[in-house]
Amino acid sequence: MLDVLAAAPNAIMHRVLPFVVMSSLYFLVFWGLVGRTPGQRWLGLRVVDASGKLPTPLAATIRVVMALLGLVPGALGWVWASFDREKRTLHDHVAGTYVVRFG
């Protein structure tokens, strides 16, 4: 029984880690290069910095890391937007980014 419990974290990591890595690369590439994912493009949204330009690679990286960390405590980093005046998530505040409507 203890062998099964000891192996569980490794089994979980082998299943979750590839998803986390691929998701992070997906968002990093799209937010960093074109400022939006295909889904955001379809919805007419774009990620920009305070000056309205594409986020820097560093800001995109911070945004990805903080978006993942914001999911850990019951997605409170994402729920934050429900109570924020500007409707920005925690990762937007930390990275200095905004999600805006784009024609």
Secondary structure as GFF3:
##gff-version 3
##sequence-region A 1 103
A	DSSP	alpha_helix	2	33	.	.	.	ID=ss1
A	DSSP	alpha_helix	38	43	.	.	.	ID=ss2
A	DSSP	beta_strand	45	49	.	.	.	ID=ss3
A	DSSP	alpha_helix	57	71	.	.	.	ID=ss4
A	DSSP	alpha_helix	76	83	.	.	.	ID=ss5
A	DSSP	alpha_helix	90	95	.	.	.	ID=ss6
A	DSSP	beta_strand	97	101	.	.	.	ID=ss7
###
